[in-house]
Each structure stands twice: as C-alpha cells, then as structure tokens.
Amino acid sequence: MQQTFSIVLKKKDDALARLYGLLCGRAFRIQSTTVGATEDDRYWRVTLVTSPEEMKLDKLVKELGRLVDVVEVTNLTDTTHVSRQFALIWVQSRPEHRPSVERLVWRDGGQVIQDTPAGLTIQVMGCQEDIETLAQALRSYGPIRMTWVGLVAVNTSSVLTDEQPVYQAAGMA
C-alpha cells in the first residue's frame, strides 16, 4: 500500500544526501520525493511517497527517526491531509483545435500559460489520476510532452497555537 510521509529536516549541506542514502541503501521503493521550504527557514519539508512492505514500514519510521538531521516524521497516510501534484503539459495542436483544448483545460482546473504557433503549454495541479485523465484527453488533439513534480502534502489534522514553537508538538525540537 502506498504511504505518504512528511519529514522535517534540518537545512544542512549533507542532510538530503543522508536521507536519500538511507532510503536507497535500505532498498525502500521510492515513488516520489519533493523537497520544499517550511514556515521556518532552518528546515526543509520532504514529502516522501513509498510502497514499503508492511514489515518494512515500522523499520522505515525508526530508521528515519535515527537520522540526526530529522526533526519530525509523520505518516500522513491515515491522517487528515491535503496533497497535490503539479504538471506542465505541452500539446502540439492545430490552431482550429485551440478553443476546444482551452475549454478542456479550463474545465479540469488547468491554465494555458503559453500559446505558440507550435502548440499550447498548460499548467495543472491536482491528484495524479486527474492529471493523467487530462493528459489522455489532450492526446486526442496532438502529441504531448509532460513533466510533473512529486506529491506535496501538508498535515491538516492538528491545531497549532501562536505560543507553540515550531515542531515542539512532535517532541523533537
């Protein structure tokens, strides 16, 4: 079963290398990793999507917790969270098809960000299935090129207060 983790990591030169070294060295099946800034500029947030075997799941959490630069590990899979992916899609379409393509993109929550004689560049954000559905529909208008970033997720199940220091709730500050 696919698992989504939020990992808060200290911003250090080799912190990401250690994290990826652990994941690759232990043969965890990584489907996606996305690294981004947090509300505190001392930390990165890594969203990791993996499909570990049940017996490896506990081992993964323990191994991540042992890394010196890891501040917090949260398995978001069974929590209330919001997750999205972002994709750029270029479709080679004939000029007479452009209005239909634009309507399709607009209907699916995307946006045409570039219109050239050769085709349209589209940005779209959503779940993987929605992006794949849009890409499949766009193929009927011409060849496409697509790139997308991994999943980004945020835990929405707990309440923070102004007095609560960042990450103190996890007891790992």
C-alpha positions in Angstrom: 0.0 0.0 0.0 1.2 3.5 -0.8 2.4 5.5 2.2 2.9 9.3 2.3 5.3 10.7 4.8 6.1 14.3 5.8 9.7 14.6 7.0 11.0 17.8 8.6 14.8 18.0 8.1 17.4 20.5 9.3 18.8 22.6 6.5 22.4 21.3 6.4 24.7 20.7 3.5 24.6 16.9 3.7 21.1 16.3 5.2 19.4 15.4 2.0 22.3 13.2 1.0 22.0 11.3 4.2 18.2 10.9 3.8 18.5 9.6 0.3 21.4 7.4 1.2 19.3 5.8 3.9 16.3 5.3 1.6 18.4 3.8 -1.3 20.7 1.8 1.0 17.7 0.1 2.6 16.0 -0.6 -0.7 12.8 1.2 0.1 10.7 1.7 -3.0 10.5 5.4 -3.5 7.7 6.6 -5.8 8.2 10.3 -5.3 10.1 12.8 -3.1 9.6 16.5 -3.1 11.7 18.9 -1.0 10.5 22.4 -0.1 10.8 25.3 2.3 8.9 25.4 5.6 7.5 28.2 7.6 10.8 28.2 9.5 13.9 28.8 7.3 16.0 26.5 9.3 14.1 23.4 8.0 13.1 21.7 4.8 9.9 19.6 4.5 10.3 16.4 2.4 7.2 14.7 1.2 8.0 11.0 0.6 5.7 8.6 -1.2 6.8 5.0 -0.9 5.2 1.5 -1.0 7.0 -0.4 1.7 6.0 -3.9 2.7 4.1 -4.0 5.9 7.1 -5.3 7.9 9.4 -2.6 6.5 7.0 0.2 7.4 8.0 0.3 11.1 11.6 -0.1 10.1 11.4 2.9 7.8 9.9 5.1 10.5 12.6 4.0 13.0 15.4 4.5 10.6 14.2 8.0 9.6 14.0 8.9 13.3 17.6 7.9 13.9 18.9 10.3 11.3 20.5 13.2 13.2 19.1 15.9 10.9 15.5 14.6 11.0 13.3 16.7 13.3 9.9 15.2 12.7 8.5 12.2 10.8 4.7 12.0 10.2 3.0 9.2 8.3 0.2 11.2 6.6 -1.5 8.2 5.1 -4.1 7.8 7.8 -4.3 11.4 8.9 -6.3 14.3 7.6 -4.1 16.0 5.0 -4.1 17.8 1.6 -1.9 16.6 -1.2 -1.4 17.8 -4.8 0.9 17.3 -7.8 1.8 19.9 -10.3 2.3 19.3 -14.0 3.4 21.2 -17.1 1.9 19.8 -20.3 2.8 20.9 -23.9 0.3 19.8 -26.5 1.0 20.2 -30.2 -2.3 21.3 -31.5 -3.6 22.8 -34.7 -5.0 26.3 -34.5 -8.6 25.2 -35.1 -8.4 22.9 -32.1 -7.1 25.6 -29.6 -10.5 26.7 -28.4 -11.5 23.1 -27.6 -8.2 22.5 -25.8 -8.6 25.7 -23.8 -12.1 24.7 -22.7 -10.9 21.2 -21.7 -8.1 22.6 -19.7 -10.3 25.2 -18.0 -12.9 22.6 -17.2 -10.2 20.5 -15.5 -8.8 23.4 -13.4 -5.7 24.0 -15.5 -4.5 27.1 -17.2 -2.9 27.8 -20.6 0.3 29.7 -19.8 1.8 29.8 -23.3 0.4 29.9 -26.7 2.8 29.5 -29.6 2.3 28.6 -33.3 3.6 25.0 -32.5 1.3 24.4 -29.5 0.0 25.2 -26.0 1.7 24.9 -22.7 -0.6 24.1 -19.8 -0.1 24.0 -16.1 -2.4 21.9 -13.9 -2.5 20.9 -10.2 -4.4 18.1 -8.7 -4.3 14.4 -7.9 -2.3 12.0 -10.1 -5.5 10.5 -11.6 -6.9 13.9 -12.6 -3.6 14.9 -14.3 -3.4 11.6 -16.1 -7.0 11.9 -17.3 -6.4 15.4 -18.6 -3.2 14.3 -20.4 -5.0 11.4 -22.0 -7.8 13.8 -23.2 -5.2 16.2 -24.6 -3.6 13.4 -26.7 -6.7 13.5 -28.9 -5.6 17.0 -30.0 -2.0 16.1 -30.8 1.3 14.8 -29.3 2.1 15.9 -25.8 5.2 16.4 -23.6 4.6 16.3 -19.9 6.7 16.8 -16.8 5.4 16.8 -13.2 6.8 17.2 -9.7 6.2 14.7 -7.0 3.5 14.9 -4.4 3.4 17.8 -2.0 1.3 17.2 1.2 0.6 19.0 4.4 -0.9 17.6 7.6 -4.2 19.4 8.5 -5.3 17.2 11.4 -3.7 19.2 14.3 -4.2 22.7 15.6 -1.2 24.9 16.3 -1.2 27.9 18.6 0.9 31.1 18.4 2.7 30.2 21.6 3.7 26.7 20.3 7.3 26.6 18.9 7.6 25.0 15.5 7.8 21.2 15.8 7.6 21.2 19.6 4.3 19.3 19.2 6.3 16.3 18.0 8.6 16.5 20.9 11.7 16.7 18.7 12.6 20.4 18.8 
